[in-house]
């Protein structure tokens, strides 16, 4: 499966046998822009890997759409709190464009861990990346200026600037659309 090429490069060294077992549980999805992969209020049952395309996690509060994160090609994503705790999600995940994804269910992932404990190490690496991104986002939104937040996004995920709407970017950066427009005009 051609889609698997980059998947195992992102993980710790894994035996051929473990890779084959993991791959046997993957489901390929080809979805349109705006497809809801996970829904707020439902338990997140899948871990996704983006082969092609992009997605965002967001939630709605007081009729405001608040973007929590963006995911791009060769990245894993899920509504992590729900996926781990098996409780309803606070987030919705939707694609930003036509996308090709691989996904594995929570149940099948747990089965892979039982059969091949080495896969748990790789999963830990995914969780570490998720935690670091979450902590950076928290620090980023509390201590950096609007300009610095935008520059950081341009540096860390420049493709988001072309793929996400201005409103989604402003929400992610914790600023109004007007502030984002002012910041962009000065760069």
Secondary structure, DSSP 8 states (H G I E B T S, - for coil): -GGGTTTGGGSS---HHHHHHHHHT-EEEEE-TT-EEE-TTSB--EEEEEEESEEEEEEEETTEEEEEEEEETT-EE--HHHHHH-SB-S-EEEESSSEEEEEEEHHHHHHHHHH-THHHHHHHHHHHHHHHHHHHHHHHHHHS-HHHHHHHHHHH-HHHHHHS-HHHHHHHTTS-HHHHHHHHHT-
